[in-house]
Amino acid sequence: MEALVGAVVLAWLALVLLAFAMAGILRQLRDLQAAVAAAGVVGLAAATDGGADGVGTIPDKPETPLSVRPRDDAVCAVVLLVDDSCPVCAEVAPHFDDLANKSSAEVDFVVLARAPVAKFTGLTGARFVADPAACHLLDPGWRPAIVVLDRAGAMVTREPAGSKKVVEAVVTDAEALAEASTSARTRDG
């Protein structure tokens, strides 16, 4: 009987120690997530202005890739970051290309990868860009990701693009941004 009580006490003690260890691991995970989020914004070489325009601005430097910036006639760019080994990217990219074909000319659609990827080069509405420096600047650490950049290079949004529904919602928001910007320019002048 005493051995059984001792075993139960030891089991409860081990359970309490495991709970403390799990709490410590969760705290470290939260700290790591906060550090990665902070490094992501800093890693963009972003000069945040605290405004509502975006998370940060890609600086105008000669070494900054202009491949992801909106075309001259576009108000914003919607950038889909893809990878050759990403099966979800292969599902989402054709839908993104269809949305590009249906969208107004005020929104520039870019499919961005670190290296040329054959399955993404046949796009008809979105332009494919293989640019490792631009990927480094915009990389959130997951694929596929979708990023909206305004005219000045400010990041308006960056989120996972794991479904057609998310891609469609972000494109709709980008088109609304372009329409609002165009309306403001026509009103002002």
C-alpha positions as CSV (number, residue, x, y, z in Angstrom):
1,M,0.0,0.0,0.0
2,E,2.8,2.4,0.9
3,A,4.5,1.8,-2.5
4,L,1.3,2.6,-4.3
5,V,0.9,5.9,-2.4
6,G,4.5,6.7,-3.1
7,A,4.1,6.0,-6.9
8,V,1.0,8.2,-7.0
9,V,2.8,11.1,-5.2
10,L,5.7,10.7,-7.6
11,A,3.3,10.7,-10.6
12,W,1.6,13.9,-9.4
13,L,5.0,15.5,-8.8
14,A,6.1,14.6,-12.3
15,L,2.9,16.0,-13.7
16,V,3.4,19.3,-11.9
17,L,7.0,19.5,-13.2
18,L,5.8,18.8,-16.7
19,A,3.2,21.5,-16.4
20,F,5.9,24.0,-15.3
21,A,8.1,22.9,-18.2
22,M,5.3,23.3,-20.7
23,A,4.5,26.8,-19.3
24,G,8.2,27.7,-19.8
25,I,8.2,26.4,-23.3
26,L,5.1,28.3,-24.2
27,R,6.6,31.5,-22.8
28,Q,9.8,31.0,-24.9
29,L,7.6,30.3,-27.9
30,R,5.7,33.6,-27.4
31,D,9.0,35.5,-26.9
32,L,10.4,33.9,-30.1
33,Q,7.2,34.8,-32.0
34,A,7.5,38.4,-30.8
35,A,11.2,38.5,-31.8
36,V,10.5,37.1,-35.3
37,A,7.7,39.6,-35.8
38,A,9.9,42.5,-34.8
39,A,12.8,41.2,-36.9
40,G,10.4,40.8,-39.9
41,V,9.5,44.5,-39.8
42,V,13.2,45.5,-39.2
43,G,14.3,43.0,-41.9
44,L,12.3,44.9,-44.4
45,A,14.6,47.8,-43.9
46,A,11.4,49.6,-43.3
47,A,11.1,53.2,-42.2
48,T,7.7,53.2,-40.5
49,D,6.0,56.5,-40.3
50,G,3.4,55.4,-37.8
51,G,0.7,56.3,-40.3
52,A,-2.2,54.1,-41.5
53,D,-0.7,53.7,-44.9
54,G,1.3,50.6,-44.1
55,V,3.6,48.5,-42.1
56,G,6.7,50.0,-43.6
57,T,8.3,51.5,-46.7
58,I,10.8,49.9,-48.9
59,P,13.5,52.6,-49.2
60,D,14.3,54.2,-52.6
61,K,17.9,53.1,-52.9
62,P,19.7,51.9,-56.0
63,E,20.1,48.4,-54.5
64,T,16.4,48.1,-53.7
65,P,14.7,45.9,-56.3
66,L,12.1,47.8,-58.2
67,S,10.7,44.6,-59.6
68,V,7.9,44.5,-57.0
69,R,6.9,48.2,-57.2
70,P,3.7,49.0,-59.0
71,R,4.0,49.9,-62.7
72,D,4.0,53.5,-63.6
73,D,0.3,53.4,-64.5
74,A,-0.7,51.4,-61.4
75,V,-1.7,52.6,-58.0
76,C,-0.7,49.5,-56.1
77,A,0.9,46.1,-56.5
78,V,-0.4,42.8,-55.3
79,V,2.6,40.5,-54.9
80,L,2.1,36.7,-54.5
81,L,5.2,35.1,-53.1
82,V,5.6,31.5,-54.3
83,D,8.1,28.7,-54.1
84,D,8.7,25.7,-56.4
85,S,8.2,23.1,-53.6
86,C,4.9,24.6,-52.4
87,P,1.9,22.6,-53.5
88,V,-0.5,25.3,-52.3
89,C,1.3,27.9,-54.4
90,A,0.5,25.8,-57.5
91,E,-3.2,25.9,-56.6
92,V,-3.4,29.6,-55.7
93,A,-1.3,31.1,-58.5
94,P,-3.7,30.2,-61.4
95,H,-6.6,31.8,-59.4
96,F,-4.4,34.9,-58.8
97,D,-3.6,35.0,-62.5
98,D,-7.4,34.9,-63.3
99,L,-8.0,37.7,-60.9
100,A,-5.2,39.7,-62.6
101,N,-6.9,39.2,-66.0
102,K,-10.2,40.5,-64.6
103,S,-8.8,43.4,-62.6
104,S,-8.4,47.0,-63.5
105,A,-5.1,48.3,-64.9
106,E,-4.7,50.4,-61.7
107,V,-3.6,47.2,-59.8
108,D,-0.3,45.5,-60.8
109,F,-0.2,41.8,-60.2
110,V,3.2,40.2,-59.5
111,V,4.1,36.5,-58.8
112,L,7.4,36.6,-57.0
113,A,9.9,33.8,-56.5
114,R,13.6,33.5,-55.6
115,A,14.4,31.7,-58.8
116,P,12.7,31.0,-62.1
117,V,9.9,28.5,-61.6
118,A,8.6,26.9,-64.8
119,K,5.1,26.3,-63.6
120,F,4.6,30.0,-62.9
121,T,6.1,31.5,-66.1
122,G,3.1,30.9,-68.3
123,L,0.9,33.5,-66.5
124,T,-1.1,35.8,-68.7
125,G,-2.4,38.5,-66.3
126,A,0.2,38.6,-63.6
127,R,3.8,39.2,-64.4
128,F,6.3,36.6,-63.0
129,V,9.4,38.0,-61.4
130,A,12.4,35.9,-60.1
131,D,14.2,38.2,-57.7
132,P,15.9,36.9,-54.6
133,A,16.5,40.4,-53.2
134,A,12.8,41.3,-53.5
135,C,11.9,38.0,-51.9
136,H,14.2,38.8,-49.0
137,L,12.7,42.2,-48.5
138,L,9.1,40.9,-48.5
139,D,9.6,37.4,-47.0
140,P,7.3,36.8,-44.1
141,G,8.7,33.2,-43.7
142,W,5.8,31.3,-45.2
143,R,4.5,30.4,-48.7
144,P,2.3,31.3,-50.3
145,A,2.2,34.9,-49.0
146,I,0.4,37.9,-50.5
147,V,1.6,41.4,-50.1
148,V,0.0,44.7,-51.2
149,L,2.3,47.6,-51.8
150,D,1.0,51.1,-52.4
151,R,2.5,53.6,-54.8
152,A,5.1,54.8,-52.4
153,G,6.3,51.3,-51.6
154,A,4.5,51.1,-48.2
155,M,3.3,47.7,-47.3
156,V,-0.4,47.9,-46.9
157,T,-0.9,44.2,-46.0
158,R,1.0,41.0,-45.8
159,E,-0.6,37.7,-44.9
160,P,-0.7,34.0,-45.8
161,A,-2.4,33.2,-49.1
162,G,-3.4,29.6,-48.3
163,S,-6.7,29.7,-50.1
164,K,-8.4,31.2,-53.1
165,K,-10.8,33.0,-50.7
166,V,-8.0,34.8,-49.0
167,V,-6.4,35.8,-52.3
168,E,-9.7,37.1,-53.6
169,A,-10.3,39.2,-50.4
170,V,-6.8,40.8,-50.6
171,V,-7.3,41.5,-54.3
172,T,-10.7,43.1,-53.6
173,D,-9.1,45.3,-50.9
174,A,-6.3,46.3,-53.2
175,E,-8.8,47.3,-55.9
176,A,-10.7,49.3,-53.3
177,L,-7.4,51.0,-52.4
178,A,-6.7,51.8,-56.0
179,E,-10.2,53.1,-56.6
180,A,-10.0,55.3,-53.5
181,S,-6.6,56.7,-54.6
182,T,-7.8,57.4,-58.1
183,S,-10.9,59.1,-56.7
184,A,-8.8,61.3,-54.4
185,R,-6.5,62.3,-57.3
186,T,-9.5,63.2,-59.5
187,R,-11.1,65.2,-56.8
188,D,-7.9,67.0,-55.8
189,G,-6.9,67.7,-59.1
